[in-house]
Amino acid sequence: MKSFLAPNPGPITLEGTRTYVVGEDPAAVIDPGPRIESHISAVAGAVGRAAEVVILLTHAHDDHAAAAARLAHRTGASVHGPGGDHDLTDGQVIHTSGGDLAAISTPGHARRHFCFHHPATASIFVGDLILGDGDTTWIGEYAGAVADYLRSLDRLAALGARRLHPAHGPAIHDPAGTIARFRAHRLERIEQVRRAVADGHAVTPAIARHVYGPLPPKIRAMAEASVDAILDYLSGAE
């Protein structure tokens, strides 16, 4: 397995997006990343001698998928996953010379999100389901996201991996503890929103300010979307 870090650091992407290459021929490229030429060239060079290349997308956000079309053009690869030319189904197996990858449906961060289980190394490529730093990822893209996310964490835990490879941040060597930490954080956020509503904060911006404090505009919009997703979750729980 090879890893390539895209030069797109930021508060959401941390030090940048990680692209993974599994196998040599056939080879799989997981999350080709943003459309940055230096990054695309590095990944293309890693699979340049392979007769068969497949590009796998955990989800369709630009920092993971924008490079897919250009990389496919340069390598002759097919693109599979959310936003790609070919769909993925839960449990679908992708063959590489470095061992099979199984697509695992794990919605939450995005409505359509996949992790890729690599049984040969007891590892999972987790996209944005879990990050390599901190204890949270953004959950706010759609109604139902919070319930989906909690179920996806349970599904990830049940696979019993020894290592997780996130798209942002370093490898995770304590999967069980990390999954538990991310679950605990999400449950804490749910409780914070519940208390804010009970205290009389009736609208999303007020709840977001109460829970998160002052935030820059872009992050504030994401926080408010997260609050909306939690309110949706609470409405179903009551």
Secondary structure, 3 states (H helix, E strand, C coil): CEEEECCCCECCCECCCEEEEECCCCEEEECCCCCCHHHHHHHHHHCCCCCCEEEECCCCCHHHHCCHHHHHHHHCCEEECCCCCECCCCCCEECCCCCCEEEEECCCCCCCCEEEEEHHHCEEEEECCCCCCCCCCCCCCCCCHHHHHHHHHHHHHHCCCCEEEECCCCCECCHHHHHHHHHHHHHHHHHHHHHHHHCCCCCHHHHHHHHHCCCCHHHHHHHHHHHHHHHHHHHHHC
